[in-house]
Amino acid sequence: MRKNIDPTQLELLEEKVIKINRVAKVVTGGRRFRFNAIVAIGDGKGYVGVGLGKALEVTTAVSKGKENAKKNLVKVPVINGTIPHAVQAKYGASQVLLKPASPGTGIIAGTAVRIIMEELGVSDILAKCIGSTNTHNVVKATMLALSKLKDPYTVAHRREKSLQEIFGA
């Protein structure tokens, strides 16, 4: 069950455009152009959202994408600048593998995953796109993988152990 997150309570960073796509429709008078934009927003402290906006102009498409992203915010557990465990997700023909990394590694990822991780507030992560690198599907697979992450505090409580026992020293 997904809980709605109120974007007005978060200090959201500036939105980042992942991809802008120009679509042409051929009509008798020539071509009609429209734009769609994939936009990521986040607060840099564990909340991130991705949205798609479509319009006749780029700026309108980006603002629609930002509004859509606010509706799709998710809470992701971030520990010491990385994710708590490795996770893999598939959407369409795109598959994304996310692995935690030691401090100082940086964000080793492709463009779409990198932007999402920067908005999320992750500073160290290893990511690999397997299969199709279609930006729409990679973004959706990344968000699916992030939603699969389990909070280490609840896992430790369920196992009746401390975080030190699970993660080590």
ChimeraX attribute file (.defattr): number of C-alpha atoms within 10 A of each C-alpha:
attribute: neighborCount
match mode: 1-to-1
recipient: residues
	/A:1	3
	/A:2	6
	/A:3	8
	/A:4	11
	/A:5	15
	/A:6	10
	/A:7	18
	/A:8	8
	/A:9	7
	/A:10	12
	/A:11	12
	/A:12	17
	/A:13	14
	/A:14	12
	/A:15	20
	/A:16	18
	/A:17	20
	/A:18	21
	/A:19	16
	/A:20	17
	/A:21	12
	/A:22	13
	/A:23	14
	/A:24	12
	/A:25	9
	/A:26	10
	/A:27	8
	/A:28	5
	/A:29	6
	/A:30	9
	/A:31	11
	/A:32	11
	/A:33	13
	/A:34	16
	/A:35	19
	/A:36	22
	/A:37	26
	/A:38	26
	/A:39	29
	/A:40	33
	/A:41	29
	/A:42	29
	/A:43	19
	/A:44	18
	/A:45	18
	/A:46	19
	/A:47	22
	/A:48	27
	/A:49	25
	/A:50	28
	/A:51	25
	/A:52	23
	/A:53	22
	/A:54	22
	/A:55	17
	/A:56	14
	/A:57	13
	/A:58	18
	/A:59	14
	/A:60	16
	/A:61	21
	/A:62	27
	/A:63	19
	/A:64	20
	/A:65	26
	/A:66	26
	/A:67	18
	/A:68	20
	/A:69	24
	/A:70	21
	/A:71	16
	/A:72	18
	/A:73	22
	/A:74	22
	/A:75	19
	/A:76	22
	/A:77	22
	/A:78	21
	/A:79	14
	/A:80	12
	/A:81	21
	/A:82	22
	/A:83	26
	/A:84	19
	/A:85	15
	/A:86	15
	/A:87	20
	/A:88	19
	/A:89	19
	/A:90	19
	/A:91	18
	/A:92	13
	/A:93	13
	/A:94	21
	/A:95	21
	/A:96	26
	/A:97	18
	/A:98	22
	/A:99	17
	/A:100	20
	/A:101	22
	/A:102	13
	/A:103	12
	/A:104	10
	/A:105	12
	/A:106	15
	/A:107	19
	/A:108	17
	/A:109	17
	/A:110	14
	/A:111	14
	/A:112	21
	/A:113	23
	/A:114	19
	/A:115	20
	/A:116	24
	/A:117	24
	/A:118	19
	/A:119	24
	/A:120	26
	/A:121	19
	/A:122	24
	/A:123	22
	/A:124	21
	/A:125	23
	/A:126	20
	/A:127	21
	/A:128	15
	/A:129	20
	/A:130	13
	/A:131	13
	/A:132	14
	/A:133	16
	/A:134	13
	/A:135	16
	/A:136	17
	/A:137	18
	/A:138	27
	/A:139	26
	/A:140	20
	/A:141	24
	/A:142	27
	/A:143	23
	/A:144	17
	/A:145	20
	/A:146	21
	/A:147	16
	/A:148	13
	/A:149	18
	/A:150	15
	/A:151	16
	/A:152	19
	/A:153	13
	/A:154	11
	/A:155	14
	/A:156	16
	/A:157	11
	/A:158	9
	/A:159	10
	/A:160	9
	/A:161	12
	/A:162	14
	/A:163	15
	/A:164	9
	/A:165	9
	/A:166	12
	/A:167	10
	/A:168	7
	/A:169	6
